[in-house]
């Protein structure tokens, strides 16, 4: 995945930008179609809000972090040294480029499969209303119900002041349940909480008796 800073140092290489343009359109169509079909009761304005909550730089950057896209980027020396592999704008653009490349290589059906694998949970959460992206609150509520104690977080930071990266680990009942990374303490904790909440909800579903709701 070639960023323009890399291309400035390697004249024969083309940047991601045309793929970003295509991927943005493909992502928009897939998410719009999915919401339209899954939520026939939602009016146009609510559908637009749900799509916007997922198809934005912050959300796409989170997806890119989850799949470790930063490690695959080709960056110029200066951009790399300044923490470009964890910059939300670069990660979001690169995620769009990946989607564009998948569409060109495998067609719409494959692009749809990959996109929904990455963002379907986010789309469902966004369609349920405001505040659903606050996984710290959701995890706290789950822990209060199932563990009688709140989750706790351990946060570390590394990198220079202008390009700090925060890493968070969330403990539930004394056990590590999720980790997350971000450009701020808040973002890292939210990502760790999301990982823990998803894991704990998965545990619930795996032991739920057949026939229960």
C-alpha positions in Angstrom: 0.0 0.0 0.0 1.9 3.0 -1.3 1.4 6.4 0.4 2.3 9.5 -1.6 5.2 10.1 0.7 6.7 6.9 -0.5 6.0 7.7 -4.1 7.8 11.0 -3.7 11.0 9.0 -3.0 10.2 6.2 -5.6 9.2 7.9 -8.9 8.0 4.7 -10.6 5.5 3.9 -7.9 1.9 5.1 -8.0 0.2 6.2 -4.8 -3.0 4.7 -3.4 -5.2 7.7 -4.1 -7.1 6.4 -7.2 -7.8 3.2 -5.3 -9.0 5.3 -2.3 -11.4 7.1 -4.6 -12.8 3.8 -5.8 -12.9 2.1 -2.4 -14.8 5.0 -0.9 -17.5 4.6 -3.4 -17.6 0.8 -3.1 -17.7 1.1 0.7 -20.5 3.6 0.5 -22.7 1.4 -1.7 -22.1 -1.8 0.3 -22.9 -0.1 3.7 -25.9 1.7 2.3 -27.4 -1.4 0.7 -26.8 -3.4 3.8 -28.5 -0.9 6.1 -31.4 -0.4 3.6 -32.1 -4.2 3.5 -31.6 -4.9 7.2 -33.5 -2.0 8.6 -36.6 -1.4 6.5 -38.2 0.5 9.4 -35.6 3.2 9.6 -36.2 6.5 7.8 -33.7 8.0 5.4 -32.2 10.3 8.0 -31.5 7.6 10.5 -30.0 5.4 7.8 -27.7 8.2 6.8 -26.6 8.7 10.4 -25.9 5.0 10.8 -23.8 4.9 7.7 -21.9 8.1 8.6 -21.1 6.6 12.0 -19.2 3.8 10.3 -18.0 5.3 7.0 -15.8 8.0 8.5 -12.0 8.4 9.1 -12.1 7.5 12.8 -14.1 4.3 12.3 -12.1 3.2 9.3 -8.8 3.9 11.1 -10.1 1.6 13.9 -10.8 -1.2 11.4 -7.3 -0.7 9.9 -5.7 -1.0 13.4 -7.7 -4.2 14.1 -6.2 -5.8 10.9 -2.8 -4.3 11.5 -2.9 -2.5 8.1 -0.2 0.0 9.3 2.5 -2.7 9.1 1.8 -3.1 5.4 2.1 0.6 4.4 4.8 1.9 2.2 5.7 5.3 3.7 8.4 7.9 3.1 11.2 8.1 5.6 9.9 11.3 7.2 6.3 10.1 7.4 7.3 6.8 8.8 9.5 8.4 11.4 6.7 10.7 12.5 4.3 7.9 13.3 2.5 7.7 10.0 1.6 4.0 10.5 -0.8 4.9 13.3 -2.2 8.2 11.8 -6.0 8.0 11.5 -6.1 9.8 8.2 -3.5 7.6 6.6 -5.0 4.4 8.0 -8.5 5.3 6.8 -7.4 6.2 3.3 -5.4 3.0 3.1 -8.4 1.0 4.2 -10.4 2.5 1.4 -7.6 1.6 -1.0 -7.7 -2.0 0.1 -11.4 -2.1 -0.5 -10.9 -0.6 -3.9 -8.3 -3.2 -4.7 -10.4 -6.1 -3.6 -13.3 -4.8 -5.7 -11.0 -4.7 -8.8 -9.5 -8.1 -8.1 -12.6 -10.0 -7.1 -15.7 -8.0 -8.0 -18.5 -6.7 -6.0 -19.5 -9.9 -4.2 -16.0 -10.4 -2.7 -15.8 -6.8 -1.8 -19.1 -7.0 -0.1 -18.1 -10.1 1.8 -14.9 -8.5 3.1 -16.5 -5.2 4.0 -19.3 -6.7 5.9 -16.9 -9.0 7.8 -15.1 -5.9 8.9 -17.9 -3.5 9.6 -21.3 -5.3 9.9 -21.1 -5.2 13.8 -20.5 -1.5 13.6 -23.4 -1.0 11.3 -25.8 -2.9 13.5 -24.6 -0.9 16.6 -24.9 2.4 14.8 -28.4 1.6 13.6 -29.5 1.1 17.2 -29.1 4.7 18.1 -26.7 7.2 19.6 -24.1 6.2 22.2 -23.7 2.6 21.0 -20.0 3.2 20.2 -19.3 3.9 23.9 -18.0 0.4 24.6 -16.5 1.5 27.9 -20.1 2.1 29.2 -21.4 -1.1 27.6 -18.6 -3.1 29.2 -19.1 -1.5 32.6 -22.8 -2.4 32.5 -22.1 -5.9 31.5 -19.5 -6.3 34.3 -21.9 -4.8 36.9 -24.5 -7.4 35.9 -22.2 -10.5 35.6 -19.2 -9.8 37.8 -20.3 -7.4 40.5 -17.3 -5.2 39.9 -16.2 -2.7 37.3 -13.5 -3.3 34.7 -10.1 -1.8 35.2 -7.6 -0.4 32.6 -3.9 -0.4 32.2 -2.6 2.1 29.7 1.0 2.6 28.4 2.3 5.0 25.9 5.3 5.1 23.6 6.7 7.3 20.9 7.7 11.0 20.7 5.3 13.7 21.9 4.1 14.6 18.4 3.3 10.9 17.5 2.4 9.1 20.7 0.7 5.7 20.5 -1.3 4.5 23.5 -1.9 0.9 24.3 -4.7 -0.2 26.7 -5.5 -3.5 28.4 -8.7 -4.1 30.2 -9.1 -6.4 33.1 -12.4 -8.0 34.1 -12.5 -9.9 37.4 -8.7 -9.8 37.5 -8.3 -11.4 34.0 -7.1 -9.7 30.8 -10.1 -9.6 28.5 -9.1 -7.2 25.7 -6.4 -4.9 24.3 -6.6 -1.8 22.1 -4.4 0.8 20.6 -5.0 4.4 19.6 -3.7 7.9 19.2 -5.2 8.9 22.6 -5.8 7.2 25.9 -9.5 7.4 25.4 -9.4 5.8 21.9 -7.1 3.0 23.2 -9.4 2.3 26.1 -12.5 2.3 23.9 -10.9 -0.2 21.5 -9.8 -2.5 24.5 -13.3 -2.2 25.9 -14.8 -3.2 22.5 -12.6 -6.2 22.3 -13.5 -7.3 25.9 -17.2 -6.7 25.4 -17.3 -8.7 22.1 -15.4 -11.5 23.8 -17.7 -11.6 26.8 -20.8 -11.4 24.7 -19.5 -14.3 22.6 -19.0 -16.4 25.7 -22.6 -15.7 26.7 -23.9 -16.8 23.3 -21.7 -19.9 23.3 -23.4 -21.2 26.5 -26.9 -19.9 25.9 -29.4 -22.8 26.1 -31.0 -23.8 22.8 -34.4 -22.1 22.4 -33.7 -19.1 24.5 -33.8 -15.5 23.1 
